Amino acid sequence: MGNVIGFGIGLLTGVIVGGVAAVLYAPTSGKATRRMLMKKTSEAVDAVKEKTSEAVDTVKEAASVANRKGHAAVYAIRN
């Protein structure tokens, strides 16, 4: 879980730094630069959503496995 959070923070930082660098060094017009930034921002948001979804799925699966193991342990103790 910590790796996913670290990845998300790194991704967000990279997007911000990349966006600032793109604006400062853009050889295109303001309109084209804004379009490019919107596209890149949208791509970054989609990537974060995908990674978040993957993290949620991983946590759900781990919780399910832990639940099954817990029930098996309780059953073994009782019998």
Contacts in CASP RR format, 6 or more apart in sequence:
PFRMAT RR
TARGET T0000
AUTHOR 0000-0000-0000
METHOD contacts of the structure
MODEL  1
MGNVIGFGIGLLTGVIVGGVAAVLYAPTSGKATRRMLMKKTSEAVDAVKE
KTSEAVDTVKEAASVANRKGHAAVYAIRN
1 55 0 8 1.000
1 58 0 8 1.000
1 59 0 8 1.000
4 51 0 8 1.000
4 52 0 8 1.000
4 54 0 8 1.000
4 55 0 8 1.000
4 58 0 8 1.000
7 51 0 8 1.000
8 48 0 8 1.000
8 51 0 8 1.000
11 44 0 8 1.000
11 47 0 8 1.000
11 48 0 8 1.000
11 51 0 8 1.000
12 44 0 8 1.000
12 48 0 8 1.000
15 40 0 8 1.000
15 41 0 8 1.000
15 44 0 8 1.000
18 40 0 8 1.000
19 37 0 8 1.000
19 40 0 8 1.000
22 33 0 8 1.000
22 36 0 8 1.000
22 37 0 8 1.000
22 40 0 8 1.000
23 33 0 8 1.000
23 37 0 8 1.000
26 32 0 8 1.000
26 33 0 8 1.000
26 36 0 8 1.000
28 36 0 8 1.000
END
